[in-house]
Amino acid sequence: MSLGIAVAAGVALDIALGEPRRRHPLVIFGGWANSLERRFNGGVTSGEPGRGWRSHGVSAWCLAVIPLTLVVWLLSLVPYFGAVVEVACLYFALGLRSLTEHLLPVAQALRLGQLDEARRLVGRVVSRDTTALDEEGVARAATESVLENGSDAIFAALFWFAVAGAPGVVLYRLSNTLDAMWGYRNPRYERFGWAAARIDDVLNLIPARLVALTYSVCGRFRGGLACWLRQGHRWDSPNAGPVMAAGAGALGVTLGGVAIYHGELHVRPALGEGPAPRARDIERAINIVWLGVGLWVLLLMLGG
């Protein structure tokens, strides 16, 4: 099966079926990762200080990611069945429909003036405290989530599938999941989660820049490109910065600012240019992601 057909099939499955409602492979993997973390980092609950060092985090990452990647690689070599494995792995790694299903209702709630409902809905997909957000704060949180998760859960998965097939997308998606679970700078994960965070940074280094370019092409090109080049380095994440700055510039809105994470106030640099986002900007961000996916699929089909 050609690369273009495999990509188109995986994306089509994600659009048609969305995430599996029961026993998603990443949920099962998360349980395995939690058991490894307790074994190598000590303690029973996530609130306890971690006792693992960086070497323990490296060992846990290898045990979590490498065996599954090798199994998928071997299965992908099986004639005919390997093509099914390729498409299935891409499907399970993508989150285009899920992103839309989680964040489009936030925009709809804001349009209906249901601020409490919008806070509740956006609180399900972001890690910041949403209980006191006003309309602009909810729209900002949702727009940022669309842009960042679009990069992590969709475009980077497509990139690594194009580079290394099923093993590539599995290695990337498992690594990204471990970063989301272990990549925190707090007493429990500061040392143990170092490897997961750094590996995810490396794996997203090229995809994030391609996503920044994609957002610019699919929106206000000059605004997206200018904000990416001028502001991308200001963010604390080397990959989220270019993505968020380009996305904000492409939409013509300003993101960033004050947010509360786990009870701590964070003053983040402003990214983009223009007014604060509103409900319609959440929808516009979703549209840019969908347009970008269509562009990537088209290019991969023409090239593969």
MOHUWO-V45041 format. One record per residue. RES is the residue in one small letter. PSI is psi as a letter, one per 30 degrees, with the letter a starting at -180 (NA if undefined). OMEGA is omega as a letter, one per 30 degrees, with the letter a starting at -180 (NA if undefined). Layout:
BEGIN
res:RES psi:PSI omega:OMEGA
res:RES psi:PSI omega:OMEGA
END
This chain:
BEGIN
res:m psi:k omega:a
res:s psi:l omega:l
res:l psi:e omega:a
res:g psi:e omega:a
res:i psi:e omega:l
res:a psi:e omega:l
res:v psi:e omega:l
res:a psi:e omega:l
res:a psi:e omega:l
res:g psi:e omega:l
res:v psi:e omega:l
res:a psi:e omega:l
res:l psi:e omega:l
res:d psi:e omega:l
res:i psi:e omega:a
res:a psi:e omega:a
res:l psi:f omega:a
res:g psi:a omega:l
res:e psi:k omega:l
res:p psi:k omega:a
res:r psi:f omega:a
res:r psi:k omega:l
res:r psi:h omega:l
res:h psi:k omega:a
res:p psi:e omega:a
res:l psi:f omega:l
res:v psi:e omega:l
res:i psi:e omega:l
res:f psi:e omega:l
res:g psi:e omega:l
res:g psi:e omega:l
res:w psi:e omega:l
res:a psi:e omega:l
res:n psi:e omega:l
res:s psi:e omega:l
res:l psi:e omega:a
res:e psi:e omega:l
res:r psi:e omega:a
res:r psi:e omega:a
res:f psi:f omega:a
res:n psi:f omega:l
res:g psi:l omega:l
res:g psi:l omega:a
res:v psi:e omega:a
res:t psi:l omega:a
res:s psi:f omega:a
res:g psi:f omega:a
res:e psi:k omega:l
res:p psi:k omega:l
res:g psi:k omega:l
res:r psi:f omega:a
res:g psi:l omega:l
res:w psi:a omega:a
res:r psi:e omega:l
res:s psi:e omega:l
res:h psi:e omega:l
res:g psi:e omega:l
res:v psi:e omega:a
res:s psi:e omega:a
res:a psi:e omega:l
res:w psi:e omega:a
res:c psi:e omega:a
res:l psi:e omega:a
res:a psi:e omega:a
res:v psi:e omega:a
res:i psi:e omega:a
res:p psi:e omega:a
res:l psi:e omega:l
res:t psi:e omega:l
res:l psi:e omega:l
res:v psi:e omega:l
res:v psi:e omega:l
res:w psi:e omega:l
res:l psi:e omega:l
res:l psi:e omega:a
res:s psi:f omega:l
res:l psi:f omega:a
res:v psi:k omega:a
res:p psi:k omega:l
res:y psi:e omega:l
res:f psi:e omega:l
res:g psi:e omega:l
res:a psi:e omega:l
res:v psi:e omega:l
res:v psi:e omega:a
res:e psi:e omega:a
res:v psi:e omega:a
res:a psi:e omega:a
res:c psi:e omega:l
res:l psi:e omega:l
res:y psi:e omega:a
res:f psi:f omega:a
res:a psi:f omega:a
res:l psi:l omega:l
res:g psi:h omega:a
res:l psi:e omega:l
res:r psi:e omega:a
res:s psi:e omega:l
res:l psi:e omega:a
res:t psi:e omega:a
res:e psi:f omega:a
res:h psi:e omega:a
res:l psi:f omega:l
res:l psi:e omega:l
res:p psi:f omega:l
res:v psi:e omega:l
res:a psi:e omega:a
res:q psi:e omega:l
res:a psi:e omega:l
res:l psi:e omega:l
res:r psi:e omega:a
res:l psi:g omega:l
res:g psi:g omega:a
res:q psi:i omega:a
res:l psi:e omega:a
res:d psi:e omega:l
res:e psi:e omega:l
res:a psi:e omega:l
res:r psi:e omega:a
res:r psi:e omega:a
res:l psi:e omega:a
res:v psi:f omega:l
res:g psi:f omega:l
res:r psi:f omega:a
res:v psi:f omega:l
res:v psi:l omega:a
res:s psi:f omega:l
res:r psi:l omega:l
res:d psi:k omega:a
res:t psi:g omega:a
res:t psi:f omega:a
res:a psi:g omega:a
res:l psi:k omega:l
res:d psi:a omega:a
res:e psi:e omega:l
res:e psi:e omega:l
res:g psi:e omega:l
res:v psi:e omega:a
res:a psi:e omega:l
res:r psi:e omega:l
res:a psi:e omega:a
res:a psi:e omega:a
res:t psi:e omega:l
res:e psi:e omega:l
res:s psi:e omega:l
res:v psi:e omega:a
res:l psi:e omega:a
res:e psi:e omega:l
res:n psi:f omega:l
res:g psi:e omega:l
res:s psi:e omega:a
res:d psi:e omega:a
res:a psi:f omega:a
res:i psi:d omega:a
res:f psi:e omega:l
res:a psi:e omega:l
res:a psi:e omega:l
res:l psi:e omega:a
res:f psi:e omega:a
res:w psi:f omega:l
res:f psi:e omega:l
res:a psi:e omega:a
res:v psi:e omega:a
res:a psi:g omega:l
res:g psi:a omega:a
res:a psi:e omega:l
res:p psi:e omega:a
res:g psi:e omega:a
res:v psi:e omega:l
res:v psi:e omega:l
res:l psi:e omega:l
res:y psi:e omega:a
res:r psi:e omega:l
res:l psi:e omega:l
res:s psi:e omega:l
res:n psi:e omega:l
res:t psi:e omega:l
res:l psi:e omega:l
res:d psi:e omega:l
res:a psi:f omega:a
res:m psi:e omega:a
res:w psi:f omega:a
res:g psi:h omega:a
res:y psi:k omega:l
res:r psi:i omega:l
res:n psi:l omega:a
res:p psi:f omega:a
res:r psi:e omega:a
res:y psi:f omega:a
res:e psi:e omega:l
res:r psi:e omega:a
res:f psi:e omega:a
res:g psi:g omega:a
res:w psi:e omega:a
res:a psi:e omega:a
res:a psi:e omega:a
res:a psi:e omega:a
res:r psi:e omega:l
res:i psi:e omega:l
res:d psi:e omega:l
res:d psi:e omega:a
res:v psi:e omega:a
res:l psi:f omega:a
res:n psi:f omega:a
res:l psi:e omega:l
res:i psi:e omega:a
res:p psi:e omega:a
res:a psi:e omega:l
res:r psi:e omega:l
res:l psi:e omega:l
res:v psi:e omega:l
res:a psi:e omega:l
res:l psi:e omega:a
res:t psi:e omega:l
res:y psi:e omega:l
res:s psi:e omega:a
res:v psi:e omega:a
res:c psi:f omega:l
res:g psi:b omega:l
res:r psi:j omega:a
res:f psi:e omega:a
res:r psi:e omega:l
res:g psi:e omega:l
res:g psi:e omega:a
res:l psi:e omega:a
res:a psi:e omega:a
res:c psi:e omega:l
res:w psi:e omega:a
res:l psi:e omega:a
res:r psi:e omega:a
res:q psi:f omega:a
res:g psi:e omega:a
res:h psi:f omega:a
res:r psi:f omega:a
res:w psi:l omega:a
res:d psi:f omega:l
res:s psi:k omega:a
res:p psi:f omega:a
res:n psi:e omega:l
res:a psi:e omega:a
res:g psi:e omega:l
res:p psi:e omega:a
res:v psi:e omega:a
res:m psi:e omega:a
res:a psi:e omega:l
res:a psi:e omega:l
res:g psi:e omega:l
res:a psi:e omega:l
res:g psi:e omega:l
res:a psi:e omega:l
res:l psi:f omega:a
res:g psi:h omega:l
res:v psi:l omega:l
res:t psi:k omega:l
res:l psi:l omega:a
res:g psi:a omega:a
res:g psi:a omega:a
res:v psi:k omega:l
res:a psi:l omega:l
res:i psi:k omega:l
res:y psi:j omega:l
res:h psi:h omega:l
res:g psi:f omega:a
res:e psi:k omega:l
res:l psi:k omega:l
res:h psi:k omega:l
res:v psi:j omega:a
res:r psi:k omega:a
res:p psi:l omega:l
res:a psi:k omega:l
res:l psi:k omega:l
res:g psi:a omega:l
res:e psi:k omega:a
res:g psi:a omega:a
res:p psi:l omega:l
res:a psi:l omega:a
res:p psi:l omega:l
res:r psi:a omega:a
res:a psi:e omega:a
res:r psi:f omega:a
res:d psi:f omega:l
res:i psi:e omega:l
res:e psi:e omega:l
res:r psi:e omega:l
res:a psi:e omega:l
res:i psi:e omega:l
res:n psi:e omega:l
res:i psi:e omega:l
res:v psi:e omega:l
res:w psi:e omega:l
res:l psi:e omega:l
res:g psi:e omega:l
res:v psi:e omega:l
res:g psi:e omega:l
res:l psi:e omega:l
res:w psi:e omega:a
res:v psi:e omega:l
res:l psi:e omega:a
res:l psi:e omega:l
res:l psi:e omega:l
res:m psi:e omega:l
res:l psi:e omega:a
res:g psi:f omega:a
res:g psi:NA omega:NA
END
